Amino acid sequence: MQQPVKIYTLSTCSHCRSTKKLLDECNVKYEFTDVDLLSDEEKKIIIEDVRKLNPQCTFPTIVIGNNVIVGFDETKIRKALGL
């Protein structure tokens, strides 16, 4: 059974697109939130959540099970996924 995967991204971010592409290529199911496309109120709530995981609030912020990975790091992502 796959661990839950959630990523917080920006629609214009190349590292965020690379993260989605890697997960797609590995056939990993994931949820994502393009933070920049949210309404102001939703954005405020989500950014508070991201700051709890990643105080710098940078993107992508990737949550795989209990692991938080900040930025696109293919090695760390694959390791957290057990690939």
N, CA, C and O atoms as a Tinker XYZ file with bonds, in Angstrom:
   332  protein
     1  N      0.848000   -1.190000    0.000000    73     2
     2  CA     0.000000    0.000000    0.000000    64     1     3
     3  C      0.891000    1.249000    0.000000    63     2     4     5
     4  O      1.835000    1.358000    0.781000    81     3
     5  N      0.575000    2.154000   -0.865000    73     3     6
     6  CA     1.357000    3.379000   -1.006000    64     5     7
     7  C      1.039000    4.353000    0.131000    63     6     8     9
     8  O     -0.111000    4.500000    0.544000    81     7
     9  N      2.088000    5.012000    0.621000    73     7    10
    10  CA     1.896000    6.077000    1.605000    64     9    11
    11  C      1.175000    7.236000    0.929000    63    10    12    13
    12  O      1.311000    7.429000   -0.280000    81    11
    13  N      0.406000    8.013000    1.698000    73    11    14
    14  CA    -0.215000    9.186000    1.082000    64    13    15
    15  C      0.841000   10.204000    0.661000    63    14    16    17
    16  O      1.819000   10.437000    1.371000    81    15
    17  N      0.625000   10.799000   -0.498000    73    15    18
    18  CA     1.549000   11.798000   -1.031000    64    17    19
    19  C      0.761000   13.072000   -1.306000    63    18    20    21
    20  O     -0.242000   13.055000   -2.018000    81    19
    21  N      1.228000   14.174000   -0.733000    73    19    22
    22  CA     0.593000   15.485000   -0.920000    64    21    23
    23  C      1.697000   16.469000   -1.257000    63    22    24    25
    24  O      2.722000   16.517000   -0.576000    81    23
    25  N      1.492000   17.256000   -2.307000    73    23    26
    26  CA     2.484000   18.269000   -2.647000    64    25    27
    27  C      1.820000   19.634000   -2.744000    63    26    28    29
    28  O      0.716000   19.788000   -3.267000    81    27
    29  N      2.532000   20.604000   -2.224000    73    27    30
    30  CA     2.125000   22.004000   -2.309000    64    29    31
    31  C      3.015000   22.647000   -3.355000    63    30    32    33
    32  O      4.240000   22.630000   -3.237000    81    31
    33  N      2.395000   23.213000   -4.375000    73    31    34
    34  CA     3.133000   23.687000   -5.538000    64    33    35
    35  C      2.665000   25.073000   -5.966000    63    34    36    37
    36  O      1.674000   25.606000   -5.467000    81    35
    37  N      3.414000   25.631000   -6.904000    73    35    38
    38  CA     3.005000   26.842000   -7.609000    64    37    39
    39  C      2.842000   26.462000   -9.071000    63    38    40    41
    40  O      3.653000   25.701000   -9.599000    81    39
    41  N      1.840000   26.960000   -9.720000    73    39    42
    42  CA     1.559000   26.574000  -11.111000    64    41    43
    43  C      2.669000   26.993000  -12.068000    63    42    44    45
    44  O      2.811000   26.404000  -13.140000    81    43
    45  N      3.450000   27.992000  -11.701000    73    43    46
    46  CA     4.493000   28.530000  -12.587000    64    45    47
    47  C      5.893000   28.009000  -12.266000    63    46    48    49
    48  O      6.860000   28.412000  -12.912000    81    47
    49  N      6.015000   27.127000  -11.288000    73    47    50
    50  CA     7.319000   26.690000  -10.775000    64    49    51
    51  C      7.844000   25.474000  -11.533000    63    50    52    53
    52  O      7.182000   24.438000  -11.591000    81    51
    53  N      9.039000   25.605000  -12.115000    73    51    54
    54  CA     9.617000   24.487000  -12.878000    64    53    55
    55  C      9.962000   23.305000  -11.970000    63    54    56    57
    56  O      9.822000   22.156000  -12.387000    81    55
    57  N     10.409000   23.563000  -10.742000    73    55    58
    58  CA    10.716000   22.465000   -9.809000    64    57    59
    59  C      9.443000   21.725000   -9.408000    63    58    60    61
    60  O      9.456000   20.510000   -9.209000    81    59
    61  N      8.356000   22.463000   -9.292000    73    59    62
    62  CA     7.068000   21.840000   -8.973000    64    61    63
    63  C      6.613000   20.949000  -10.129000    63    62    64    65
    64  O      6.127000   19.839000   -9.909000    81    63
    65  N      6.772000   21.436000  -11.353000    73    63    66
    66  CA     6.412000   20.622000  -12.535000    64    65    67
    67  C      7.290000   19.369000  -12.600000    63    66    68    69
    68  O      6.803000   18.290000  -12.936000    81    67
    69  N      8.577000   19.507000  -12.281000    73    67    70
    70  CA     9.480000   18.342000  -12.284000    64    69    71
    71  C      9.047000   17.310000  -11.253000    63    70    72    73
    72  O      9.130000   16.107000  -11.500000    81    71
    73  N      8.585000   17.782000  -10.093000    73    71    74
    74  CA     8.116000   16.869000   -9.045000    64    73    75
    75  C      6.893000   16.097000   -9.522000    63    74    76    77
    76  O      6.830000   14.877000   -9.365000    81    75
    77  N      5.918000   16.797000  -10.103000    73    75    78
    78  CA     4.712000   16.130000  -10.621000    64    77    79
    79  C      5.078000   15.134000  -11.709000    63    78    80    81
    80  O      4.541000   14.027000  -11.752000    81    79
    81  N      5.996000   15.528000  -12.592000    73    79    82
    82  CA     6.411000   14.645000  -13.686000    64    81    83
    83  C      7.051000   13.368000  -13.142000    63    82    84    85
    84  O      6.749000   12.272000  -13.615000    81    83
    85  N      7.935000   13.504000  -12.147000    73    83    86
    86  CA     8.572000   12.332000  -11.547000    64    85    87
    87  C      7.527000   11.415000  -10.924000    63    86    88    89
    88  O      7.565000   10.203000  -11.135000    81    87
    89  N      6.604000   11.974000  -10.165000    73    87    90
    90  CA     5.571000   11.148000   -9.531000    64    89    91
    91  C      4.710000   10.452000  -10.584000    63    90    92    93
    92  O      4.353000    9.284000  -10.426000    81    91
    93  N      4.377000   11.169000  -11.656000    73    91    94
    94  CA     3.602000   10.560000  -12.748000    64    93    95
    95  C      4.378000    9.418000  -13.394000    63    94    96    97
    96  O      3.821000    8.351000  -13.650000    81    95
    97  N      5.667000    9.642000  -13.658000    73    95    98
    98  CA     6.498000    8.609000  -14.296000    64    97    99
    99  C      6.628000    7.371000  -13.421000    63    98   100   101
   100  O      6.764000    6.259000  -13.930000    81    99
   101  N      6.586000    7.562000  -12.095000    73    99   102
   102  CA     6.691000    6.445000  -11.152000    64   101   103
   103  C      5.322000    5.852000  -10.807000    63   102   104   105
   104  O      5.214000    4.984000   -9.941000    81   103
   105  N      4.275000    6.330000  -11.497000    73   103   106
   106  CA     2.902000    5.870000  -11.258000    64   105   107
   107  C      2.486000    6.019000   -9.799000    63   106   108   109
   108  O      1.830000    5.142000   -9.237000    81   107
   109  N      2.876000    7.141000   -9.192000    73   107   110
   110  CA     2.525000    7.427000   -7.809000    64   109   111
   111  C      1.274000    8.308000   -7.799000    63   110   112   113
   112  O      1.213000    9.333000   -8.477000    81   111
   113  N      0.287000    7.888000   -7.021000    73   111   114
   114  CA    -0.905000    8.715000   -6.862000    64   113   115
   115  C     -0.584000    9.794000   -5.843000    63   114   116   117
   116  O      0.038000    9.525000   -4.816000    81   115
   117  N     -1.010000   11.015000   -6.133000    73   115   118
   118  CA    -0.724000   12.116000   -5.226000    64   117   119
   119  C     -1.801000   13.178000   -5.337000    63   118   120   121
   120  O     -2.503000   13.282000   -6.342000    81   119
   121  N     -1.911000   13.959000   -4.280000    73   119   122
   122  CA    -2.769000   15.139000   -4.285000    64   121   123
   123  C     -1.850000   16.338000   -4.382000    63   122   124   125
   124  O     -0.759000   16.334000   -3.811000    81   123
   125  N     -2.274000   17.355000   -5.092000    73   123   126
   126  CA    -1.470000   18.567000   -5.127000    64   125   127
   127  C     -2.365000   19.784000   -5.006000    63   126   128   129
   128  O     -3.544000   19.761000   -5.357000    81   127
   129  N     -1.765000   20.844000   -4.500000    73   127   130
   130  CA    -2.442000   22.125000   -4.398000    64   129   131
   131  C     -1.548000   23.175000   -5.029000    63   130   132   133
   132  O     -0.446000   23.434000   -4.546000    81   131
   133  N     -2.026000   23.785000   -6.118000    73   131   134
   134  CA    -1.315000   24.920000   -6.717000    64   133   135
   135  C     -1.705000   26.147000   -5.896000    63   134   136   137
   136  O     -2.751000   26.756000   -6.123000    81   135
   137  N     -0.854000   26.495000   -4.946000    73   135   138
   138  CA    -1.177000   27.523000   -3.960000    64   137   139
   139  C     -1.479000   28.872000   -4.624000    63   138   140   141
   140  O     -2.361000   29.601000   -4.171000    81   139
   141  N     -0.756000   29.202000   -5.688000    73   139   142
   142  CA    -0.953000   30.504000   -6.337000    64   141   143
   143  C     -2.297000   30.630000   -7.047000    63   142   144   145
   144  O     -2.697000   31.737000   -7.407000    81   143
   145  N     -3.000000   29.523000   -7.254000    73   143   146
   146  CA    -4.286000   29.564000   -7.943000    64   145   147
   147  C     -5.474000   29.602000   -6.980000    63   146   148   149
   148  O     -6.623000   29.654000   -7.418000    81   147
   149  N     -5.205000   29.577000   -5.686000    73   147   150
   150  CA    -6.275000   29.600000   -4.693000    64   149   151
   151  C     -6.802000   31.015000   -4.487000    63   150   152   153
   152  O     -6.142000   31.997000   -4.826000    81   151
   153  N     -7.999000   31.096000   -3.928000    73   151   154
   154  CA    -8.522000   32.411000   -3.541000    64   153   155
   155  C     -7.662000   32.938000   -2.395000    63   154   156   157
   156  O     -6.958000   32.167000   -1.743000    81   155
   157  N     -7.712000   34.233000   -2.149000    73   155   158
   158  CA    -6.886000   34.828000   -1.094000    64   157   159
   159  C     -7.120000   34.157000    0.258000    63   158   160   161
   160  O     -6.171000   33.894000    0.997000    81   159
   161  N     -8.370000   33.885000    0.574000    73   159   162
   162  CA    -8.680000   33.274000    1.870000    64   161   163
   163  C     -8.132000   31.848000    1.952000    63   162   164   165
   164  O     -7.528000   31.467000    2.954000    81   163
   165  N     -8.345000   31.061000    0.888000    73   163   166
   166  CA    -7.823000   29.688000    0.859000    64   165   167
   167  C     -6.292000   29.704000    0.921000    63   166   168   169
   168  O     -5.679000   28.904000    1.627000    81   167
   169  N     -5.696000   30.620000    0.179000    73   167   170
   170  CA    -4.236000   30.719000    0.131000    64   169   171
   171  C     -3.662000   30.970000    1.524000    63   170   172   173
   172  O     -2.658000   30.368000    1.905000    81   171
   173  N     -4.297000   31.851000    2.273000    73   171   174
   174  CA    -3.833000   32.179000    3.627000    64   173   175
   175  C     -3.832000   30.929000    4.508000    63   174   176   177
   176  O     -2.871000   30.687000    5.238000    81   175
   177  N     -4.894000   30.144000    4.444000    73   175   178
   178  CA    -5.018000   28.927000    5.255000    64   177   179
   179  C     -3.959000   27.906000    4.842000    63   178   180   181
   180  O     -3.291000   27.330000    5.700000    81   179
   181  N     -3.800000   27.678000    3.548000    73   179   182
   182  CA    -2.848000   26.680000    3.055000    64   181   183
   183  C     -1.416000   27.101000    3.379000    63   182   184   185
   184  O     -0.602000   26.259000    3.758000    81   183
   185  N     -1.096000   28.380000    3.236000    73   183   186
   186  CA     0.264000   28.839000    3.542000    64   185   187
   187  C      0.585000   28.617000    5.019000    63   186   188   189
   188  O      1.721000   28.287000    5.360000    81   187
   189  N     -0.395000   28.793000    5.893000    73   187   190
   190  CA    -0.176000   28.482000    7.319000    64   189   191
   191  C      0.165000   27.002000    7.488000    63   190   192   193
   192  O      1.056000   26.656000    8.264000    81   191
   193  N     -0.536000   26.128000    6.766000    73   191   194
   194  CA    -0.250000   24.689000    6.817000    64   193   195
   195  C      1.145000   24.393000    6.291000    63   194   196   197
   196  O      1.880000   23.610000    6.892000    81   195
   197  N      1.517000   25.013000    5.175000    73   195   198
   198  CA     2.841000   24.780000    4.580000    64   197   199
   199  C      3.931000   25.234000    5.549000    63   198   200   201
   200  O      4.941000   24.547000    5.706000    81   199
   201  N      3.740000   26.378000    6.199000    73   199   202
   202  CA     4.749000   26.893000    7.149000    64   201   203
   203  C      4.995000   25.936000    8.310000    63   202   204   205
   204  O      6.104000   25.884000    8.842000    81   203
   205  N      3.976000   25.179000    8.707000    73   203   206
   206  CA     4.151000   24.185000    9.782000    64   205   207
   207  C      5.088000   23.065000    9.319000    63   206   208   209
   208  O      5.843000   22.509000   10.116000    81   207
   209  N      5.030000   22.746000    8.038000    73   207   210
   210  CA     5.866000   21.683000    7.471000    64   209   211
   211  C      7.232000   22.212000    7.038000    63   210   212   213
   212  O      8.247000   21.527000    7.167000    81   211
   213  N      7.240000   23.428000    6.527000    73   211   214
   214  CA     8.416000   24.034000    5.911000    64   213   215
   215  C      8.405000   25.528000    6.270000    63   214   216   217
   216  O      7.798000   26.334000    5.563000    81   215
   217  N      9.079000   25.895000    7.375000    73   215   218
   218  CA     9.021000   27.289000    7.844000    64   217   219
   219  C      9.422000   28.332000    6.797000    63   218   220   221
   220  O      8.979000   29.478000    6.875000    81   219
   221  N     10.260000   27.951000    5.811000    73   219   222
   222  CA    10.636000   28.890000    4.760000    64   221   223
   223  C      9.516000   29.095000    3.756000    63   222   224   225
   224  O      9.543000   30.051000    2.981000    81   223
   225  N      8.532000   28.208000    3.763000    73   223   226
   226  CA     7.368000   28.278000    2.874000    64   225   227
   227  C      7.810000   28.371000    1.409000    63   226   228   229
   228  O      7.368000   29.247000    0.666000    81   227
   229  N      8.687000   27.450000    1.017000    73   227   230
   230  CA     9.152000   27.384000   -0.363000    64   229   231
   231  C      8.470000   26.210000   -1.064000    63   230   232   233
   232  O      7.869000   25.348000   -0.424000    81   231
   233  N      8.577000   26.199000   -2.375000    73   231   234
   234  CA     7.859000   25.200000   -3.172000    64   233   235
   235  C      8.797000   24.501000   -4.135000    63   234   236   237
   236  O      9.752000   25.102000   -4.626000    81   235
   237  N      8.527000   23.234000   -4.406000    73   235   238
   238  CA     7.459000   22.427000   -3.838000    64   237   239
   239  C      7.767000   22.005000   -2.401000    63   238   240   241
   240  O      8.927000   21.845000   -2.021000    81   239
   241  N      6.722000   21.830000   -1.626000    73   239   242
   242  CA     6.812000   21.181000   -0.320000    64   241   243
   243  C      6.074000   19.866000   -0.497000    63   242   244   245
   244  O      4.885000   19.839000   -0.815000    81   243
   245  N      6.802000   18.774000   -0.284000    73   243   246
   246  CA     6.300000   17.431000   -0.585000    64   245   247
   247  C      6.144000   16.660000    0.721000    63   246   248   249
   248  O      7.067000   16.618000    1.535000    81   247
   249  N      4.992000   16.057000    0.917000    73   247   250
   250  CA     4.752000   15.248000    2.107000    64   249   251
   251  C      4.470000   13.821000    1.633000    63   250   252   253
   252  O      3.487000   13.557000    0.940000    81   251
   253  N      5.365000   12.910000    2.030000    73   251   254
   254  CA     5.219000   11.494000    1.689000    64   253   255
   255  C      5.161000   10.745000    3.012000    63   254   256   257
   256  O      6.173000   10.586000    3.695000    81   255
   257  N      3.961000   10.286000    3.365000    73   255   258
   258  CA     3.787000    9.674000    4.683000    64   257   259
   259  C      4.142000   10.697000    5.746000    63   258   260   261
   260  O      3.515000   11.754000    5.825000    81   259
   261  N      5.158000   10.390000    6.575000    73   259   262
   262  CA     5.615000   11.316000    7.615000    64   261   263
   263  C      6.833000   12.113000    7.187000    63   262   264   265
   264  O      7.362000   12.895000    7.977000    81   263
   265  N      7.293000   11.934000    5.954000    73   263   266
   266  CA     8.481000   12.628000    5.460000    64   265   267
   267  C      8.095000   13.925000    4.764000    63   266   268   269
   268  O      7.166000   13.959000    3.956000    81   267
   269  N      8.819000   14.986000    5.087000    73   267   270
   270  CA     8.639000   16.267000    4.399000    64   269   271
   271  C      9.917000   16.537000    3.609000    63   270   272   273
   272  O     11.017000   16.543000    4.162000    81   271
   273  N      9.753000   16.756000    2.323000    73   271   274
   274  CA    10.878000   17.069000    1.439000    64   273   275
   275  C     10.618000   18.453000    0.872000    63   274   276   277
   276  O      9.543000   18.736000    0.344000    81   275
   277  N     11.618000   19.304000    0.992000    73   275   278
   278  CA    11.491000   20.675000    0.502000    64   277   279
   279  C     12.303000   20.786000   -0.777000    63   278   280   281
   280  O     13.501000   20.504000   -0.794000    81   279
   281  N     11.634000   21.203000   -1.849000    73   279   282
   282  CA    12.308000   21.337000   -3.133000    64   281   283
   283  C     12.313000   20.017000   -3.894000    63   282   284   285
   284  O     11.974000   18.963000   -3.357000    81   283
   285  N     12.707000   20.108000   -5.156000    73   283   286
   286  CA    12.751000   18.906000   -6.001000    64   285   287
   287  C     14.086000   18.212000   -5.788000    63   286   288   289
   288  O     15.122000   18.683000   -6.258000    81   287
   289  N     14.057000   17.089000   -5.078000    73   287   290
   290  CA    15.244000   16.278000   -4.824000    64   289   291
   291  C     14.866000   14.841000   -5.169000    63   290   292   293
   292  O     14.313000   14.110000   -4.347000    81   291
   293  N     15.179000   14.455000   -6.408000    73   291   294
   294  CA    14.729000   13.148000   -6.904000    64   293   295
   295  C     15.182000   12.004000   -6.002000    63   294   296   297
   296  O     14.411000   11.078000   -5.751000    81   295
   297  N     16.416000   12.055000   -5.512000    73   295   298
   298  CA    16.934000   10.985000   -4.658000    64   297   299
   299  C     16.110000   10.859000   -3.381000    63   298   300   301
   300  O     15.713000    9.756000   -3.005000    81   299
   301  N     15.853000   11.978000   -2.716000    73   299   302
   302  CA    15.061000   11.942000   -1.474000    64   301   303
   303  C     13.631000   11.500000   -1.737000    63   302   304   305
   304  O     13.054000   10.750000   -0.949000    81   303
   305  N     13.060000   11.960000   -2.841000    73   303   306
   306  CA    11.682000   11.580000   -3.173000    64   305   307
   307  C     11.604000   10.071000   -3.410000    63   306   308   309
   308  O     10.734000    9.397000   -2.858000    81   307
   309  N     12.508000    9.548000   -4.227000    73   307   310
   310  CA    12.511000    8.105000   -4.508000    64   309   311
   311  C     12.715000    7.295000   -3.225000    63   310   312   313
   312  O     12.057000    6.275000   -3.019000    81   311
   313  N     13.624000    7.751000   -2.371000    73   311   314
   314  CA    13.884000    7.042000   -1.116000    64   313   315
   315  C     12.636000    7.022000   -0.244000    63   314   316   317
   316  O     12.267000    5.977000    0.293000    81   315
   317  N     11.979000    8.184000   -0.100000    73   315   318
   318  CA    10.762000    8.262000    0.728000    64   317   319
   319  C      9.645000    7.381000    0.180000    63   318   320   321
   320  O      8.820000    6.862000    0.932000    81   319
   321  N      9.633000    7.221000   -1.156000    73   319   322
   322  CA     8.609000    6.374000   -1.793000    64   321   323
   323  C      8.991000    4.899000   -1.772000    63   322   324   325
   324  O      8.168000    4.038000   -2.083000    81   323
   325  N     10.243000    4.605000   -1.405000    73   323   326
   326  CA    10.715000    3.222000   -1.406000    64   325   327
   327  C     10.990000    2.718000   -2.813000    63   326   328   329
   328  O     10.829000    1.529000   -3.090000    81   327
   329  N     11.406000    3.621000   -3.710000    73   327   330
   330  CA    11.694000    3.239000   -5.106000    64   329   331
   331  C     13.184000    3.112000   -5.343000    63   330   332
   332  O     13.608000    2.800000   -6.456000    81   331
